[in-house]
Amino acid sequence: MKSSLLFALLLAAFATPSGAQKPDSGSLAQERARIEAERKEMFAPDNPALKPKKNGMPSAERLTREQARIEAERKTIFADPSLSGAPNVFPNIPTPAPGQVDIEALAKRYESKAIARKSDDLMIFASFSMPAESLKRLVASAHRVGGAVVLRGFKNNSYKDTAKAIHDLGEQGGNVLVNPNAFDKYKVSAVPTVVLTKPDAIDQLDADGCAQPNTYAAVSGDVTLDYALDELTRRAPEFEPLASRYLRQLRGR
């Protein structure tokens, strides 16, 4: 490519109008030498025009030096003897005091649980107006067997107050839900009420949106969950297998 460029420059230097005298071999040799000298000067290492500009890309040599510096710093940091033999080292991040409750996080957690939990075959309908100890007992029992405690509405009409109240009951698994429609669907008029449902109860509704009588069984009264389940086995024999399964879980058998 350099030879082609040199030849082109020679042609341009000695181009003459038609009919003019053409250069002899001596003139061509002199012009060739002049162009070669200019090329060497242009591509010389000390040519200021070839030095990196202030805001230009760094040279390969500079990049290599910087990479070596960073690698040396990295080795210094990870050579700390205090890290020896520790498979996982975690930073000392301050955590909130145990007494502080993140209400926003609680509310979001219970909201996500409620959305994911469309239906249950064991529901305990309750209210914050019930005695605190009775409500805590039912919540603990529901958590133990995987049932749901269903509330008609929010405490003080506040989502945050409700989440805080649920947390204070000791509930951590998202087993307490707010679902006023479920009260209407299963015709619950008193709390607490324990309801067992068949799998198709969610689809078999009458004209008012209530579950068909043969798809669920219910018992009301401020009693323990195992007592309510025993009562359901006597009142509704078709629900005996489901009730017995929950009883075995409650009684650890």
Salt bridges, closest charged atoms under 4 A:
GLU31 OE2 - ARG34 NH2 2.07
GLU36 OE2 - ARG39 NH2 2.78
GLU38 OE2 - ARG34 NH1 2.75
GLU61 OE2 - ARG65 NH1 3.39
GLU66 OE2 - ARG69 NH2 2.34
GLU71 OE2 - ARG74 NH2 2.94
GLU73 OE2 - ARG69 NH1 2.68
GLU104 OE2 - LYS160 NZ 2.82
ASP120 OD1 - ARG117 NE 2.66
ASP121 OD2 - ARG245 NH2 3.62
ASP168 OD2 - LYS164 NZ 2.96
ASP168 OD1 - HIS167 ND1 3.83
GLU171 OE1 - HIS143 ND1 3.82
ASP184 OD1 - ARG152 NH1 3.98
ASP222 OD1 - ARG137 NH2 3.54
ASP230 OD2 - ARG251 NH2 2.67
GLU231 OE1 - ARG234 NH2 2.59
GLU231 OE2 - ARG235 NE 3.07
